[in-house]
Amino acid sequence: MSMKRILGTMLATRMAGRGRSRGALGSAAALGLFGARRRKRGGLGGKLGLAALGYMAYQAYKDSQSKRPQSAGHSASSNSGSGLIDKLRDTANDFLGGGASATGGGAHAYDDVDPQDMSEGEAAAERFSEDEALLMIRAMVTAAYADGALSQDERARIMRAIDDADATPQDRQIMEREIANPRPLDSLLADVNDAETAGEFYLASRAAIDGDSPADRAYLADLRRRLNLSEEEAIEADEIAS
């Protein structure tokens, strides 16, 4: 299985655009945010598990950039495939203040990464197991059903993003099954046994949905209560995911 790579792609694309927010979760800015918060040794961002999520999303973002021909220009690449990577690039550039270019000449949005953030994130990601990654993926899928259902278009976009992660036929089969059969939240929470996993679970869930609809807000409020997160930790997760 390659669940960690797939999780990184789902986080970086916010579940193929279903969790629509300003910035790209896999951008250098997001990875740096995890690092800065972690060095403060406090709050949700003080958890090393979040560094693992940030690193996996960052790697997925960087890999997506490397697959785009740098000489093709924005207009050519925006017409290819699902367009998810172009959207990701554009939102990342917006998040960074528009100073990065992904089409030659300028610095990439992922070039300016603190080496300490990278090293700590990589070490945390190596310790992150495939089973933990699958739990986070299931958290994202279950959250995505908070408003009732996934449309066929949404499912297709998610599967295209998974294909972008170079998923194997076995990985794709697993993901098709997970998306078609979301796990009950009760069964997922039975595998959340510590505060660090609780923070990861909430952040992954938050990245999968808008958080703007009444159904989303009710789901997140209930999830926060059941994970025993403080209001401050939930706000911090909202800031990271948006």
Order of alpha helices (4+ residues) and beta strands (2+ residues): alpha-alpha-alpha-alpha-alpha-alpha-alpha-alpha-alpha-alpha-alpha-alpha-alpha-alpha
